Amino acid sequence: GQPLPLWPDLPVTGPGSLPRIVPYLLPGPPARACVLVFPGGGYGNHAPHECEPVARWLNGLGVSAVVVFYRVAPHRHPLPLRDAQRAIRLARAQAAEWQVDPRRVGVLGFSAGGHCAASAGTIFDPGNPNAADPVERQSSRPDAMVLCYAVLTFGEYRHTGSMHNLLGENPPGTLRHELSLENRVTAQTAPTFLWHTTGDAAAPVQNSLLFAEALAFHQVPFALHVFPGGRHGLGLAGGEAYFGAWTTCCAQWLEQIGFARKARQ
C-alpha cells in the first residue's frame, strides 16, 4: 500500500509528526470488512512486526486492513486518539472507493497501539453532520476491537513509559483515570477480543483482565484468551505455535461476528 496522510493540511514539524495510513485493501465486491491496525511502541515509535505482517494476515482472512501510524512522543494526548478517530472516519468516508462495508470497521492494536485503538473504542462520537470535511461527518465508533497485550490502564498495573509518552512525566490523577480505559467502557462499547500472556513484564495481564471485567459488567460481548508464560510484544507469534494460537482464535471470532470469511479448519 501507498502511505496516505490522515490530515490533508497538517504541517510537518519534525520526524514522526505526519500521521499517515498505509492501506492493504482487497478487491470487492462484495464490500469487505476493514480492520485498522495500530502497532505498539510505547507511544514512542511503531513496532514494524506489528504493521505490515498483521495487515497481510488480515488480508488472508478476507479482511481489508489499514495500518495507522498515529502520532507518538513528543506529541501527547489527545493527538494519538484524534488520529485513531480520523482513521476510522476515513475508512467509512472512503467505503465506496475502498470497497469496504462502513458498518464493519474494526480496530486492532498491540501494546500501546492497543491503548490507542481502545481509546477510539471507548471515546467516540457520531460525527458532525454539518462539517465541511466529509470525513468529519462520519462516526468514529469502531464496530469491533481486537486488543493484543494492550496497555489499557494507567493505574496500578500501568506501563509507565507509555503513560509518560502520552500524558507527560507527572500527569494529574484525573487524566490518568480518564485514560484508564476500563473506566470508559459502556454498553455502547464494541464487541472485543482480548489476548495476553501472564509473563508480560511490560504491560501486566491485569490490563486485559480489568478491561474484560468492565465489558462483562456492561454486558458487552467479548472473548478473552490468557496464555501462561510468554513475553511482551509477541506480535503474530508465528514462530511460537503455542502463543501463535491467538491468531486462530481471533480468525474464528472475526468470522463469528461477520468480519472474516469462514476460517479454514
Salt bridges, closest charged atoms under 4 A:
GLU50 OE2 - HIS49 NE2 3.38
GLU52 OE2 - ARG56 NH2 2.95
ASP83 OD1 - ARG71 NH2 2.75
ASP101 OD1 - ARG103 NE 3.18
ASP101 OD2 - ARG104 NE 2.94
ASP125 OD2 - ARG89 NH2 2.91
ASP133 OD2 - ARG86 NH1 2.76
GLU136 OE2 - ARG86 NH1 2.73
GLU136 OE1 - ARG89 NE 3.58
ASP143 OD2 - ARG92 NH2 2.95
ASP143 OD1 - ARG141 NH1 3.69
GLU169 OE1 - HIS164 ND1 3.61
ASP200 OD2 - HIS196 NE2 3.57
ASP200 OD2 - HIS232 ND1 2.65
GLU240 OE2 - ARG231 NH2 3.54
GLU255 OE2 - LYS262 NZ 3.45
